[in-house]
Amino acid sequence: RAATRELYAAGELGKPGRGVRAQFFRLGVSVASDRIRRTLTNARDFAYAAWWWACLLLVALAVWPLVVLLPRRDWRHAVLRTGARTFFALAGIAVRVERVGAPEARAAVIVSNHMSYLDGAVLSAAFPGRLTFVVADRFGRQLIAGLLLRRLGAIFVGTGRADPHGAEGAGLQAVRAGERLVVFPEGRLRRMPGLLSFYPGPFLVAAQASAPVIPVALSGTRSILRHSHQWFPRRGSIIVHIGAPIQPEGDDFASALKAGEAARAEILAHCMEPDLGREEIGFGLKPEE
């Protein structure tokens, strides 16, 4: 009835409609246009992915030998930082750094959410100076990546289960020596977007070393290099929010937990992903009841 009323109001009621052939022709044109549009979109995505990997290979061929051969660790990190920034510029990935307060030059524990294998490169590009990354030991066993990470001074932690506790001793020694320790306290990557619960290890290190915790919230790296499709990058931009340093109130476990809760709240407020802390089974920092 509504359609009849509309035809009557438009003066079209009773007029002959288009023939069946014309209708099939319009349908065919519509289907063909859609397929052409999807083909062009796929071709553009594949072309970008090929360019992305070409840029990564080009930068890696320049950065890897320099990091391995340079005698001073500060120089190696300067090369890595320059290489990371060059790669993001060539790949058309805008990296915006939002910083609250002055950056800590020495003796700090930097904690960040973990969304993709790009996260380490993003932090290297965002922070001046050298960083000491806590990395899963499976990367240390790799020939090319392992040598690179060892020359950068990375600390390796066992991966029998995703838990950075094994790095606490080495991390504490590094922070007391004035290093900036970089830890992903979620301890693992997951396909599902969201911030997982935190392991207390890095916050115990900060409390025992009387060093500040610097919370860093990353957003955008998951959509560029997804965990389930990590070999097919996509276009996107990245935001790095560096929060104000959090100083543990003491060197005990309660002070470490309190610093961890404050750091997690800061990251959750800026990572643009939901809170998945309650979904994790195991020991970690949980939201308050």
N, C-alpha and C positions, 0 to 999 in steps of 0.2 A: 504494500500500500504506500509506503514512504517513497519507494522508487517510482511508482506510478505518479504520485503527486509531484515529484521533482520533474519528471518528464513533461507533465501537463503544464507546470509553471514555466518551463523553458520553451514550450511550444513544440516539443519534439514528439509528443504522443501521436502514434499512428503513422509516423514516417518510417519508411523501410530502413532497417539497420544494415550494417556492413555484411557482406557475404562471408560464407565460411572460409573461402580462400584468403580473403583479406585478413580475417581473424587469425588463421594459421600463419600467414606471413608476418603479422605483427608479433605473434608469439615466438616465431623463429628468430626474428630480429632481436627480440628481448633476450632470449636465451643465448644467442651468439654474442651479443654485447656483454652480457654478464661473464661468459667464458673468456672473452678477450680481456676484459678488465681484470679477472682473476689471474690470467696468464701473465699479464704485464706486471701485476703486483708481485707474483711469485718470482718473475725474472728480476725485478728490482731488488727483492729481498736476497736472492741468491747472489746477485752482483755485489751487494753490500757485504754479505758474509765473506765472499771471496776477497774483497778489498780489505776487510777487517783482518783476516788471517795473513794477508800479504804484508800489511803494516806491522803486525805483530812479529812476523818472521824477520822482516827488515830490521826492526828495532832490536830484536833478540840477537841477531847476528852481529850487531854493533856493541851491544851492552855486555853480553856474556863473556867474550874474551877480555874485555877491559876489567870487569869485575874480578875475573880469575887472576889476571896478571898484575894489576895495580898493587903496589906494596902496602899502601896505607888504607885502613878500613874507612876512614872519612872520605877518601877519594872514591872508593867503591860505591858507597851510598850516594854520593853526589852524582855519579854516573847512573845509578839505578833511578834516582829521582828525575834526572833529566830525560832518561829513556822513557819512563812512565808518562811524563808530561808530553813528550813528543808523540808517543803512541796515541794518547787520547786526542791530541790535536789532529793528527793525521786521520784517525778513525771518525772524526766529527762528533766526538763525545764531549759535551760541555761538563766540566767538573767545577762546581761552585762550592767554595769553602766558607762556612759561617763559623766565626770564632768568637767565643765569649771569654774575654779576658786575655791576658798575655800568655803565650805558649811557654810551657816548662822546657827549659834548655837541658836539664840533667835530672837524673834520679827521679823517675816517675813511672807509674804503671798506667799504660794506655789500654783501655778496654773498649771494644767495639762489637756491635752486632755483626753476625756473619751470614751473608746471603748468597755469595757466589765466589768463585775462584778469582774474581777481579778485586776482591776487597783488599788484599795485601798491596797490590799495585796502586790502588787508590790512596791508601794511607801513606805509601812511600811518596806519592806525588804531593800530598797535602801537607806533610810535616817536613820542615827543614831539619837538616842534621841527620845523624845516624839513628837507626832504630834497631832494637833487638827483638826479633819475632820469635814467638813460641810456635813451633811447627810440628805437625805429625811426623813421626819418624819414617813413615813409608815414603815421604818425599825425600828424606835424607838418604834412603837406600837407592834412589834413582841416580843414574850416572850424571846426567846433565844438570837436572834441578838440584840434586844433592850437593854437587861441587859448588854451584852458585850460592846456595843457602849457607854452606859452611864458610865460604869466603866472606859472606855478609855478617857472620857471627850469630846465626840463628841457634836457638835452643830447641832440641828435639825431645818429644814426649811420646811414650809408647801408645800404640793404638789398639791394644787388645780390646779395649772399649774406649769410647771417646771421652777421655777424662784427662785434663791437664794437670792433675795432682803431681804426677811424676816430675814435673818441671819446677816444682816449688823451690827445691834446694838451689838449683842452678839459677833460677830466676831471682831469688833473694840475694845470692852472691852478686849477680849482675847489677841489680838495683843499688846495692850497697857500694858498688864500684862506680856509680854515677851513670849507669845506663838507663835508657828509657825502654822499658819492657812493653811489648805489644802482645796482648792476649785477646783471643776471642772466647769469652767466658761461657758462651753456649756450648762450646766444645765440639760442635758437629754442624753439618749442613743438612737441611731438610728441604724437600720439594715444596711443602706447604708454607705459604707466607706467614710470618708471625715471629714474635720474639720469644725464644724459649727461656727456660729457667737458667740461672747462672750457677756455675760451680764456684765455691768460695776461694779456691786456690790463689788467684791473682790478688784478691783483697787481703788475704792473710799475708802475702808477700809485702803489700803496701803498708799494712799495719806494723809488721815486724821491722820493716826498714824505715819507718817513719817518713814514707814518701807519699806524695799526693796521687790520687786516682784521677785520671782524665777520661771522662766518658765521651765516646765518639759515636754518633748516630749516622749510619750510612743509609741512603735511600737511592734506588735506581739501579743498583748493580744486579739485583735479581732479575729484573725484566730484560736487561741487556744480555746476560749470560745465565740462562735458567739452569737449575741443577739437573733437570731431566733432559734438557736439550742443550748441553753445554758446548757442543761443537757447532751450533748454529746461532751465532750472535745476532742481535737485533738492535735497531737504532734506539737511542735514548740519551738521557742526561742523568747526571749524578750530583747529589747534594751531600756534602760532608759537614755535619754539625759538630763542632768541637766545644764541649761544654766547659764550664768553669771547673778548676781543680777541686777535688773533694779530699780534704785532709782527715784521715782516720783519727778518732779521738784518743785512741790508745793502741797498744800492741797485742791486745787479747782477741779472742775469737769473737766476742760480742761486738767489739769495735769494727772488726773486719766485716761482719755481717751487716752492720748498720751502713758502712761505706758502700757495700755491694748493693744494698737496697736503694740507696740514694743514686748510685750510678745507673742502676737498671731503670729507675723511674725517669731519669733524665733521657736515657736512650729511647725508652718507650714513647716519651712525649714527642720525639722528633724523627723516629724511623719510619713513620707512616705505615706501620703494619700492626696487626692485632696482637694482643697479649695471649701467648700460648703457654705461659708458665704453669698453669694448673693442669695442663695435659701431659706434662712430663713426669714419668715415674722414675724415682731415684732422688738422690740428694742434690738439692739446689736451692736457690733462693726463691721462695714462693710469695705471691702477693698476700697481704694480710687478710685474714678472714673478715 
